[in-house]
Amino acid sequence: MSAHAWMSPDGCIWMLTQVPAAEPRLSCLHHAGLLAAAILGIVVARSSSIQIAVQFACYGALHGGAVAICLEPRPVRWRALAFVAAAALLSGSLARAGLPAAQLLAGRGVQAAALLVVAVSAFAGALGYGALLRYWLRYPLAPAPLVMIALACTFAACVALVPMRQYPSGGTAWLAIFWWLAFSGGLCAAPRRARPAREPPEAMKQQMP
């Protein structure tokens, strides 16, 4: 191929828009081990004196770190750190917004206010988390599997209210554990999205050997 073809405007655009062949892939076995360690950690270190928003921010950072570390190939460090920080902010913000929402609904006589808030927060959190995963870590998660994962997280978070009431000493850790398992399980089971390769422009094709 001639240098003129490479340096043409079409050739430059084609080269800049190419997607690397190696897309991020989650090492599910490694991730399961880290997730088990994180679950053990929050069970041992749980404290009811910490604000709910701070607790959930820590949950988001822990799971985000467990995902970023287990990607192959490893993401650029600044992108991994940005993803963990964004996950913590998202989780903490949803928890902070959920508390007054639950109190408002309960004050207006809405039955099962806590269940409704937990379901909405779990669904929104999964969608937002998946979007962060796609944006910051370039993980090839298609919209349809992401919605299915979000529904699984919603169901899991609602189920977590049962042990949370029966064993209140676990506190909010029950919600985090069930949500983590649903999202990570869905991420490992989700089909990988294939990114179509872009064809080179005609000017470059004609000069290819």
Secondary structure, 3 states (H helix, E strand, C coil): CCHHHHHCHHHHHHHHCCCCCCCCEECHHHHHHHHHHHHHHHHHHCCCCCCHHHHHHHHHHHHHHHHHHCEECCCCHHHHHHHHHHHHHHHHHHHHHHHHHHHHHHHCCCCCHHHHHHHHHHHHHHHHHHHHHHHHCCCCCCHHHHHHHHHHHHHHHHHHHHHHHHCHHHCCHHHHHHHHHHHHHHHHHCCCCCCCCCCCCHHHHCCCC
